[in-house]
Amino acid sequence: MNDIRKLRWRCRRGMKELDVLLERYLEARYPEAKAAEREAFERLLDAPDPELAALFFGRIEASEPVIADVVERIRTGG
């Protein structure tokens, strides 16, 4: 498990919209998330900004169900 400060830093992206979505999820959902969800979120942070934007704004779908679930939680704020 990553240190929350390191994850917060990794949430800082080149697009303000991504910053807001990722940081909101990190603060609201990540602390109580199960290990698989945490791992999926951390893997999402490895993706380049254009891919993240496409996922969050519905232009592409995640190929893995666990990633798709996290993307949906981030998109809906839940």
N, C-alpha and C positions, 0 to 999 in steps of 0.2 A: 504494500500500500504506500502510495506517495504521500509526502508531507503536504498538508493543505495549502501551505504558502507556495510551494513549488507548483501545485496545480493551479492556483490563482494566477501565477505568473504565466503559465502555459495557456490560460484562457485569454490572455491579452493577444489580440490578433490585429491584422491590418484593417479590419472593417469594424466600425463601432457597433454595428448590428450584431456581429458575432460575439463581441465582447459582452454585450448585454445579455444575450441568450445564454452563453456559457457560464458567465459569472452568476447569473440568477439561479441556474441549475445547481452550480457548485454550492451555493449558500443554502438553498432551500431543500434540495433533494439528496445530494451526494452523501452528507453525513449519516443518513439513515438507510442508504441503499445497501442492498445485498452485494456480496463480493462480485458476482457475475456482472451486475449493473455497473459497479465501480470500474471493473476492468474494461467494460465496453466503453464507458465514458473516457477513460484514459487512452484507449485506442483511438477514439474519435479525435482526441487532441493531437494525434500524430498526423492527421490528414491536413492537406494544404487548404488554405482559405477558400479557393474557388470550389473545391469539392464540398467543404462544410456548408458554404452558402447554397450550393445546389441541393444538398440534402435538406437543410432547414427550410428552404423556400419552395420545396416541392418539385424541383426540376429533375431530380433523380431519386431513386429509392435505394436504400441500403440493401446489400446482398445477404446480410446475415440477420436473422430475426432478432437477436439480442441487441444488435446495433440499431435496427429499425425501431425497437421499443424505446431505446434511450433517445433517439432522434425525436420520436413522437412526444415523449415526456418533455423534452427541451422545447419543442415547438409550441406545446399547449400550456407550458408552465406547470405541468403536473408531474 
